[in-house]
Amino acid sequence: VGRVGRVGARRCGRADALPVGGGTGKGAVWDRHSESGADRRRRWLSPSRTGWPDPLRAVFPQLVVIAVDTHRSVLFGQAAGKRLLRGLGNSILPGNLRHELIDEVHWVGAHPAFSEARRLLREHGIFQGPTSAAAALVGRWTASTRPGARIAIIMPDEGHRYAETVFDDAWLASLPGWPCSPPSEPRELTIVEPGSEADWTWLKWARRSLDQIVHDEVGKEGRSH
């Protein structure tokens, strides 16, 4: 089971779902046995390290693993582009990313993540950054849709790094589209597609590889013509 599984069992008692951010090694979906030297260096830059699903599923077989990404990140099939939300997403697809471990993927734009970070501080005194806030946002919705489920959330980035940005009213006011009303729930997708910084979307990944996702989407497009 390993240390991660033992710690998870001791701290949580039970975990039914795990929303966790995907970025430069944010922990949930990386295979340390298949990674290259460059992948390994990216992974060890991550605050939350690696390898969460396998050891946790050894303890909690029912665990639903939810990847939290952001728009215009290539990790789950979107095209690379400019991203306002730092810490989530990547413009390079690491060779050690294990898509087949993932049950759901959520793409959270910067605005919902910033709003959630400020809500966590205002309402709960939790001072975490927007990567953590994006996972918390997804976790909160997941709990609302799975009554009785216990949700474990990894929060890797501390809020002090964002004191002059996400937690600064003047900086936020300078952003196009801010202030905004964050969505209360994600919009479900049937295919991978990008959104705006104000959007929050999700897709049933169903433990498929990225190639399977692409193949299934090509098949859907073919049937629609």
C-alpha positions as CSV (number, residue, x, y, z in Angstrom):
1,V,0.0,0.0,0.0
2,G,2.8,2.4,0.8
3,R,3.1,5.5,3.0
4,V,0.5,7.5,1.0
5,G,-2.2,4.8,1.5
6,R,-1.4,4.5,5.2
7,V,-1.5,8.2,5.8
8,G,-4.7,8.6,3.8
9,A,-6.4,5.8,5.8
10,R,-5.2,7.3,9.1
11,R,-6.2,10.8,8.3
12,C,-9.4,10.3,6.4
13,G,-10.7,7.0,7.7
14,R,-12.5,6.7,4.3
15,A,-12.2,8.5,1.0
16,D,-14.8,8.2,-1.7
17,A,-13.5,10.9,-4.1
18,L,-10.2,12.7,-4.6
19,P,-10.2,16.0,-6.6
20,V,-6.6,16.9,-7.3
21,G,-4.9,19.5,-9.5
22,G,-3.0,18.6,-12.6
23,G,0.1,20.6,-13.4
24,T,3.8,20.3,-13.2
25,G,3.5,17.1,-11.1
26,K,0.5,17.9,-8.9
27,G,0.3,14.4,-7.7
28,A,-2.8,12.5,-8.8
29,V,-1.9,11.0,-12.2
30,W,1.8,10.6,-12.5
31,D,3.6,7.3,-13.0
32,R,7.1,7.5,-11.5
33,H,8.2,4.2,-13.0
34,S,7.7,5.4,-16.6
35,E,8.9,8.9,-16.4
36,S,11.9,10.4,-18.3
37,G,14.6,12.5,-16.6
38,A,12.8,15.7,-17.7
39,D,9.5,14.4,-16.4
40,R,11.1,13.5,-13.1
41,R,12.5,17.0,-12.7
42,R,9.1,18.5,-13.4
43,R,7.4,16.2,-10.9
44,W,9.8,17.0,-8.0
45,L,9.1,20.7,-8.5
46,S,5.6,19.9,-7.3
47,P,4.5,20.6,-3.7
48,S,2.3,17.5,-3.6
49,R,4.7,15.0,-5.1
50,T,3.4,12.0,-6.9
51,G,1.4,8.7,-7.0
52,W,-1.8,9.3,-5.1
53,P,-4.4,7.1,-6.9
54,D,-2.7,3.7,-6.8
55,P,-1.9,3.6,-3.1
56,L,-5.2,5.2,-2.1
57,R,-7.2,2.9,-4.2
58,A,-5.4,0.0,-2.6
59,V,-7.0,1.2,0.7
60,F,-10.2,2.7,-0.8
61,P,-11.1,0.6,-3.9
62,Q,-14.2,2.7,-4.6
63,L,-12.2,5.9,-4.9
64,V,-13.3,8.3,-7.7
65,V,-10.3,10.2,-8.9
66,I,-11.1,13.7,-10.3
67,A,-8.4,15.6,-12.2
68,V,-8.7,19.4,-11.9
69,D,-7.1,21.2,-14.8
70,T,-7.6,24.6,-16.4
71,H,-8.5,25.8,-19.9
72,R,-5.9,25.8,-22.6
73,S,-3.8,23.2,-20.9
74,V,-2.8,20.2,-23.0
75,L,-2.9,17.6,-20.1
76,F,-6.4,16.3,-21.0
77,G,-6.7,17.1,-24.7
78,Q,-7.2,20.8,-25.1
79,A,-4.9,22.9,-27.3
80,A,-2.2,24.9,-25.6
81,G,-2.8,28.6,-25.0
82,K,-2.4,31.5,-22.7
83,R,-3.5,30.7,-19.1
84,L,-4.3,33.2,-16.3
85,L,-4.5,30.5,-13.6
86,R,-0.9,29.6,-12.7
87,G,-0.1,26.3,-11.0
88,L,-2.7,24.3,-12.9
89,G,-2.2,23.0,-16.4
90,N,0.7,22.6,-18.7
91,S,1.8,23.4,-22.3
92,I,3.7,20.1,-22.5
93,L,2.2,16.6,-22.1
94,P,4.5,14.6,-19.7
95,G,5.2,11.1,-20.7
96,N,4.3,9.9,-17.2
97,L,0.7,11.2,-17.1
98,R,-1.6,8.2,-16.5
99,H,-5.0,9.2,-18.0
100,E,-6.4,5.8,-17.4
101,L,-6.5,6.4,-13.7
102,I,-9.0,9.3,-14.0
103,D,-12.8,9.1,-13.6
104,E,-13.6,12.8,-14.2
105,V,-11.8,15.8,-15.5
106,H,-12.8,19.4,-14.5
107,W,-11.5,22.5,-16.3
108,V,-11.7,25.5,-13.9
109,G,-11.0,29.0,-15.2
110,A,-9.1,31.6,-13.3
111,H,-12.1,33.6,-12.2
112,P,-13.9,30.7,-10.4
113,A,-10.6,29.7,-8.8
114,F,-9.8,33.2,-7.6
115,S,-13.4,33.6,-6.2
116,E,-13.2,30.3,-4.3
117,A,-9.7,31.2,-2.9
118,R,-11.2,34.4,-1.4
119,R,-14.3,32.6,-0.2
120,L,-12.2,30.0,1.6
121,L,-10.3,32.7,3.4
122,R,-13.4,34.9,4.2
123,E,-15.7,32.1,5.4
124,H,-13.3,29.5,6.8
125,G,-10.0,31.2,7.4
126,I,-8.3,28.9,5.0
127,F,-5.4,30.8,3.3
128,Q,-4.6,28.8,0.2
129,G,-3.8,29.7,-3.4
130,P,-6.0,29.3,-6.5
131,T,-4.7,25.8,-7.4
132,S,-6.0,24.6,-4.0
133,A,-9.2,26.6,-4.4
134,A,-9.9,25.0,-7.8
135,A,-9.7,21.6,-6.2
136,A,-11.8,22.8,-3.2
137,L,-14.4,24.1,-5.6
138,V,-14.7,20.8,-7.4
139,G,-14.7,19.0,-4.1
140,R,-17.5,21.0,-2.8
141,W,-19.6,20.3,-5.8
142,T,-18.7,16.6,-5.7
143,A,-19.9,16.4,-2.1
144,S,-23.2,18.1,-3.1
145,T,-23.8,15.5,-5.9
146,R,-22.7,12.5,-3.8
147,P,-24.6,12.7,-0.4
148,G,-22.8,10.9,2.3
149,A,-19.5,10.6,0.4
150,R,-16.3,11.6,2.0
151,I,-14.2,13.9,-0.2
152,A,-10.4,14.1,0.2
153,I,-8.8,17.2,-1.3
154,I,-5.1,18.0,-1.8
155,M,-4.2,21.7,-1.3
156,P,-0.6,22.2,-2.4
157,D,-0.2,26.0,-2.8
158,E,-0.3,28.4,0.2
159,G,-2.0,31.8,0.0
160,H,0.9,34.0,0.9
161,R,2.3,33.6,-2.6
162,Y,-0.7,35.3,-4.0
163,A,-1.1,38.2,-1.5
164,E,-0.4,40.8,-4.1
165,T,-2.5,39.1,-6.8
166,V,-5.5,36.9,-6.0
167,F,-6.0,38.5,-2.6
168,D,-5.4,42.1,-3.8
169,D,-8.6,43.9,-4.8
170,A,-6.7,46.4,-7.1
171,W,-5.0,43.6,-9.0
172,L,-8.2,41.7,-9.5
173,A,-10.0,44.9,-10.6
174,S,-7.4,45.2,-13.4
175,L,-8.4,41.9,-14.9
176,P,-10.8,41.8,-17.9
177,G,-14.1,40.4,-16.9
178,W,-13.7,40.9,-13.2
179,P,-15.7,41.1,-11.0
180,C,-17.8,38.1,-12.1
181,S,-20.4,35.8,-10.7
182,P,-18.7,32.4,-10.4
183,P,-20.7,29.4,-11.6
184,S,-22.3,27.4,-8.9
185,E,-21.8,24.2,-10.8
186,P,-19.8,23.0,-13.9
187,R,-21.2,22.6,-17.4
188,E,-21.0,19.0,-18.5
189,L,-19.2,18.4,-21.8
190,T,-19.6,15.5,-24.2
191,I,-16.3,16.3,-26.0
192,V,-13.1,18.1,-24.9
193,E,-13.4,21.8,-25.7
194,P,-11.9,25.0,-24.3
195,G,-13.7,27.5,-22.2
196,S,-13.1,31.1,-21.0
197,E,-11.4,32.2,-17.8
198,A,-15.0,32.5,-16.3
199,D,-16.0,28.9,-17.2
200,W,-16.0,25.7,-15.2
201,T,-16.6,22.5,-17.3
202,W,-16.3,18.8,-16.7
203,L,-16.2,15.5,-18.7
204,K,-16.7,11.9,-17.7
205,W,-13.3,10.6,-18.5
206,A,-14.2,7.0,-17.4
207,R,-10.5,5.9,-17.0
208,R,-9.8,6.1,-20.7
209,S,-6.5,6.8,-22.3
210,L,-6.0,10.1,-24.2
211,D,-5.9,8.2,-27.4
212,Q,-9.3,6.6,-26.6
213,I,-10.8,10.0,-25.9
214,V,-9.6,11.4,-29.2
215,H,-10.8,8.2,-31.0
216,D,-14.3,8.4,-29.3
217,E,-14.6,12.1,-30.2
218,V,-13.7,11.5,-33.9
219,G,-16.3,8.8,-33.9
220,K,-18.9,11.2,-32.5
221,E,-18.1,13.8,-35.1
222,G,-18.3,11.3,-37.9
223,R,-21.8,10.2,-36.7
224,S,-23.0,13.8,-36.6
225,H,-22.3,14.4,-40.3
